[in-house]
Amino acid sequence: MSFFSTHKTIGVLGGGQLGKMLLYTTRKWDIKTHVLDPSDEAPCRLACDYFEVGDFKDFQTVYNFGKKVDVLTFEIEHVNLDALKKLEKEGVDVYPSAANLEIIQNKSTQKDFYVKHDIPTAKYKNFENTDQLINAVETGALNFPFVWKSALLGYDGNGVSVIRNHEKLVQLPKVACLAEQLVSFTHELAVIICRNPSGEVVAYPTVEMEFHPEANQVEYVLHPTRLDKKITEKAKNIALQVSESFEHVGLLAVELFLTAAGDILVNEVAPRPHNSGHVTLETSYTDQFEQHIRAILDLPLGNPENKVSGVMVNLVGAEKHTGAVHYKHMNSILKMSGVTPHIYGKKETRPFRKMGHVTIINKDLETARKIAENVKKTIQVISK
């Protein structure tokens, strides 16, 4: 089924920055797109062929939207599963599948999946509600410290917290959750795998992520990682094991911990374009967004290897700033070598909101990292 310069349509649930960057490829290839998002100011609204305001968590809205397209994908996990299942039964191609999304949406179910498939991950316990968790601590079945994760609706560091004492424990929301062993890790890594319906699979080079200690968001992504090749190959092989277990179609970003003992543990996955892959827009022969479009249309997959090293810096709203956005010192970073800003089109900023990213490319990764730090210190995402 050809989508090039035809009426065949890709539908995207979610109109944020990930969707906007997916549309880079569909516009380049003249592929028709429909996008659904709750906000009439979503970044995708100007780049797609048809934009619809609606709740992607609502069954009827998603079902009605999905009936208008030939292939349906998403840029955010929190969409209505029942609608996706019904659409699949009625012949709409949904990638990744509703079955995979159902596992991944729930962090407890996701962890159980890793254990079932002998995928290395941190030890954990599932709880139906927070009261059960508190009781486990009070009876000695669970000890501080541990990582608390909400089973549902966690995103960009939300729904995750390190619990070190009873005071923080009793402040947790009353939801289904899990308690995970606090892993002593040296690095956080990610590997993006892409698979098409024909079974072709490619893996991007392992990347290294540096996180903001307060917001729990990625600050820097180094592509490729600076670590030893044995470690990067081990990470890639574990990510491929995860991918094979899911048998997904499209992108699967696998987030990993490297421990001091040299073990690699799977943290969690995302079945969509991922923050750790934004740098591929400038560094890779085939970026992650084009790769996802290739996969869901069952086209030959592109070369995932690097043509140059690079570092990605997230642009997030500054603390104590809420309102109409202003990118201060943009001219200064544009003077720096190898710097490419990507502004997502969100008109309102707030503390730690993702507003854009900057890619810095250089034949020497350490040089790119130094320029990235200079970018981070220079540009400010503030309110007017």
SVG drawing of the C-alpha trace seen along z (x, -y; Angstrom):
<svg xmlns="http://www.w3.org/2000/svg" viewBox="-18 -40 55 56">
<polyline fill="none" stroke="black" stroke-width="0.4" points="0.0,0.0 1.6,-3.2 1.2,-6.4 3.3,-8.7 1.2,-11.4 -2.0,-9.5 -5.2,-9.8 -3.9,-7.0 -3.6,-8.6 -1.5,-8.1 -3.3,-9.1 -1.3,-10.3 -2.7,-10.4 -1.1,-13.3 0.0,-16.6 3.0,-17.5 6.7,-17.9 7.2,-14.2 4.3,-14.3 5.6,-17.5 9.0,-15.9 7.2,-12.8 5.6,-15.3 9.1,-16.4 9.1,-13.1 5.5,-13.0 5.8,-16.5 9.1,-15.6 7.5,-12.5 4.0,-14.0 2.2,-11.6 -1.2,-12.6 -1.6,-12.9 -4.4,-13.4 -3.6,-14.5 -5.7,-14.4 -4.9,-16.4 -6.8,-18.1 -5.2,-21.5 -6.0,-23.7 -2.5,-25.2 -0.7,-21.8 2.6,-22.0 1.3,-19.6 -1.6,-21.8 0.1,-23.7 2.1,-20.8 -0.6,-18.1 -3.3,-17.8 -6.1,-17.6 -6.1,-18.6 -8.8,-17.6 -9.2,-18.9 -10.3,-16.0 -9.4,-13.8 -7.2,-10.9 -8.2,-9.2 -11.9,-9.1 -13.1,-5.9 -15.6,-7.4 -13.2,-10.3 -10.3,-7.9 -12.6,-5.4 -14.2,-8.0 -10.8,-9.5 -9.2,-6.1 -11.9,-5.1 -10.8,-8.0 -7.2,-6.7 -5.4,-3.7 -2.6,-3.4 -2.8,-4.7 0.2,-5.5 0.7,-7.6 3.3,-10.0 2.2,-9.4 1.3,-6.2 -1.8,-7.5 -4.4,-6.9 -7.6,-4.9 -6.8,-1.2 -10.3,0.1 -10.7,-2.1 -7.4,-0.8 -8.5,2.8 -11.8,2.2 -10.1,0.4 -7.7,3.3 -10.5,5.8 -12.1,3.7 -9.0,3.7 -7.1,0.5 -3.4,1.0 -2.4,-0.2 1.4,-0.4 2.7,0.3 -0.2,2.7 -2.8,2.3 -1.5,5.5 2.0,4.0 0.7,0.7 -1.4,2.4 1.7,3.9 3.7,0.8 1.1,-1.6 1.1,0.1 4.6,0.1 3.7,3.1 2.6,5.1 5.7,4.0 8.0,5.2 6.2,8.5 6.8,8.8 10.5,8.5 10.6,11.2 8.5,13.5 11.0,13.1 14.2,13.3 15.1,9.7 17.4,8.2 15.6,5.5 15.7,4.2 13.9,6.2 10.4,4.8 7.1,5.5 3.7,4.5 0.9,3.1 -2.8,2.6 -2.8,-0.6 -0.6,-2.9 -2.1,-1.6 -0.7,1.9 2.7,0.3 2.6,-1.6 1.6,1.7 4.5,3.5 6.9,0.9 5.3,0.9 5.5,4.7 9.1,4.9 8.3,6.5 9.8,3.5 12.7,1.3 13.8,-2.2 15.1,-3.5 13.2,-2.4 11.9,-3.9 8.2,-4.4 6.4,-4.4 2.8,-4.9 1.6,-2.0 -0.3,-4.3 0.1,-7.7 3.7,-8.4 5.5,-10.7 8.7,-12.7 9.6,-12.0 6.1,-12.4 4.8,-9.4 8.4,-8.5 10.0,-9.3 12.8,-8.0 11.3,-7.2 13.8,-7.4 11.5,-8.0 8.0,-7.6 7.2,-11.3 7.6,-11.1 5.9,-7.7 2.6,-9.0 2.5,-11.9 2.2,-9.5 -1.0,-9.5 -3.4,-6.7 -2.9,-4.7 -1.8,-1.3 2.0,-1.3 5.3,0.6 8.3,0.3 11.6,0.9 15.0,1.6 17.1,-1.6 19.8,-0.7 23.4,-1.9 24.1,-2.8 27.0,-4.7 25.3,-5.6 21.8,-5.8 21.8,-4.5 19.2,-4.1 19.0,-2.1 16.3,-2.7 15.2,0.4 13.0,0.2 11.1,3.1 8.7,3.2 5.9,5.7 8.1,7.8 10.4,8.5 13.3,6.2 15.1,4.8 17.7,2.1 19.3,0.8 20.7,-2.7 24.0,-3.2 23.8,-3.2 23.4,-6.7 24.3,-8.1 21.9,-10.3 22.6,-12.9 19.6,-13.8 18.5,-16.9 18.6,-16.0 15.4,-17.8 13.1,-17.5 14.2,-13.9 14.4,-15.0 17.2,-14.4 19.5,-17.4 22.1,-15.9 22.1,-13.0 25.5,-11.9 25.4,-10.0 27.1,-7.7 28.1,-7.0 31.7,-7.4 31.7,-3.9 33.7,-0.9 32.5,1.0 31.8,4.2 29.3,2.2 27.6,0.6 27.3,4.0 25.9,5.6 23.3,2.8 22.4,3.2 21.9,6.9 19.6,6.6 17.6,3.9 17.3,6.4 16.1,9.1 13.4,6.7 12.4,5.8 12.1,9.5 10.0,10.3 7.5,7.5 7.6,8.2 6.6,4.6 6.2,2.5 7.7,-0.9 10.2,-2.4 10.9,-1.0 13.2,-3.1 14.8,-0.9 16.1,-2.8 18.8,-1.1 20.9,-1.3 24.6,-0.4 25.6,0.7 29.0,0.3 29.4,4.1 29.0,3.9 25.4,5.3 22.9,3.7 19.3,3.5 16.2,2.5 14.4,-0.5 11.5,-0.9 10.5,-1.3 8.7,-3.8 6.9,-2.5 7.3,-5.8 9.9,-8.4 11.9,-9.2 13.8,-12.1 17.0,-10.1 16.7,-9.9 16.2,-13.6 19.9,-14.0 19.5,-11.6 17.9,-14.4 21.5,-15.7 23.8,-12.8 22.3,-9.8 21.9,-8.7 18.2,-7.9 16.7,-9.8 14.3,-8.1 11.3,-9.9 11.8,-8.9 12.6,-5.4 9.2,-5.2 7.4,-6.2 9.3,-3.7 8.4,-1.0 4.7,-1.6 4.3,-1.7 6.4,1.5 9.1,-0.2 12.7,0.8 14.4,-0.5 17.2,-3.1 20.7,-3.1 20.7,-3.9 24.4,-4.5 26.0,-7.9 27.5,-10.0 28.8,-12.4 28.9,-12.5 26.5,-14.8 25.0,-15.9 21.4,-17.0 20.5,-19.6 16.8,-19.8 15.3,-23.3 13.0,-23.4 11.1,-26.3 13.1,-28.1 12.1,-28.0 9.8,-30.8 8.7,-31.5 5.2,-30.9 3.5,-32.6 4.2,-33.6 7.6,-32.2 10.8,-34.1 14.0,-32.4 16.7,-34.6 20.2,-34.7 19.1,-32.6 21.4,-34.7 24.3,-33.8 23.9,-30.1 23.4,-30.4 26.9,-31.8 28.3,-28.6 29.7,-25.9 27.5,-22.9 24.5,-24.2 20.9,-23.5 18.0,-24.6 14.6,-22.9 11.7,-25.0 8.5,-23.0 6.0,-25.8 4.5,-25.8 3.5,-29.4 3.3,-29.2 6.3,-28.2 6.3,-26.9 9.0,-25.4 10.6,-22.3 8.2,-22.2 9.9,-20.8 10.0,-23.7 12.6,-22.6 16.0,-21.0 19.4,-21.9 21.7,-19.5 25.4,-20.1 27.4,-18.1 31.2,-17.7 33.6,-15.1 34.9,-15.0 32.3,-14.0 34.1,-15.7 34.2,-19.0 30.5,-18.7 29.9,-18.0 31.8,-21.2 29.8,-23.3 26.6,-21.7 27.4,-22.9 28.0,-26.4 24.6,-26.3 23.0,-25.2 24.5,-28.0 23.7,-30.6 20.1,-30.2 17.2,-30.8 13.6,-29.8 11.7,-32.4 8.4,-34.2 8.0,-37.6"/>
</svg>
